[in-house]
Amino acid sequence: MSTNTANLTNYHPPSPTHEPKDYSDIIHCKRPQASNPMSIEDRAAQFSPYAALVGHKDIIAEDESIANDKKRH
């Protein structure tokens, strides 16, 4: 079995043959709509893990000020 890796032409996908210059072919198309759109509550729930970070900087700053006060005394 050969382990020659010098020829990797099959490794990379071919470059696209068509490079769009503008979007004139799709500019007037209708925007796709979901057949069963997600509710606002469900959409918001996707981002709820980030809500845990709200106020994080304030807590860090408070802890730093407490530590600095202890160093001074």
C-alpha positions as CSV (number, residue, x, y, z in Angstrom):
1,M,0.0,0.0,0.0
2,S,1.4,3.4,-1.0
3,T,1.6,6.2,1.5
4,N,2.5,8.9,-1.0
5,T,0.8,12.1,0.1
6,A,2.5,14.4,-2.5
7,N,-0.6,14.2,-4.8
8,L,-3.6,15.5,-2.9
9,T,-5.6,16.7,-5.8
10,N,-8.5,14.5,-4.8
11,Y,-8.4,15.7,-1.2
12,H,-9.6,19.2,-1.9
13,P,-12.9,19.9,-3.5
14,P,-12.8,21.5,-6.9
15,S,-13.2,25.2,-7.1
16,P,-16.6,26.4,-8.1
17,T,-16.9,27.0,-11.9
18,H,-19.4,29.8,-11.5
19,E,-18.6,32.8,-9.4
20,P,-21.6,35.0,-8.9
21,K,-20.9,38.6,-9.6
22,D,-24.3,39.8,-8.4
23,Y,-27.5,38.4,-7.0
24,S,-29.7,39.4,-9.9
25,D,-31.0,35.8,-10.3
26,I,-32.4,35.7,-6.7
27,I,-32.9,39.4,-5.7
28,H,-36.6,39.3,-6.4
29,C,-37.3,35.8,-5.0
30,K,-39.7,35.5,-2.1
31,R,-38.2,34.9,1.3
32,P,-38.6,31.3,2.4
33,Q,-41.1,30.8,5.2
34,A,-41.2,27.8,7.5
35,S,-44.4,25.8,7.3
36,N,-44.6,25.6,11.1
37,P,-42.7,28.6,12.5
38,M,-41.2,28.4,16.0
39,S,-43.0,30.4,18.7
40,I,-41.2,33.5,20.2
41,E,-40.9,31.6,23.5
42,D,-39.2,28.7,21.9
43,R,-36.9,30.9,20.0
44,A,-36.0,32.8,23.2
45,A,-35.3,29.5,24.9
46,Q,-32.5,28.7,22.5
47,F,-30.6,31.6,24.0
48,S,-31.5,31.0,27.6
49,P,-28.1,29.5,28.5
50,Y,-26.5,32.9,27.7
51,A,-28.7,34.5,30.3
52,A,-26.6,32.9,33.0
53,L,-23.8,35.3,32.0
54,V,-25.9,38.4,32.7
55,G,-24.3,40.3,35.6
56,H,-21.2,38.1,35.6
57,K,-18.9,41.1,35.1
58,D,-20.5,42.9,38.0
59,I,-19.9,39.9,40.3
60,I,-16.3,39.7,39.2
61,A,-15.8,43.4,39.8
62,E,-17.4,43.1,43.3
63,D,-15.1,40.1,44.2
64,E,-12.1,42.1,43.0
65,S,-13.0,45.1,45.1
66,I,-13.5,42.9,48.2
67,A,-10.1,41.2,47.7
68,N,-8.4,44.6,47.2
69,D,-10.0,45.9,50.4
70,K,-8.7,42.9,52.3
71,K,-5.2,43.5,51.0
72,R,-5.3,47.1,52.2
73,H,-6.3,46.2,55.7
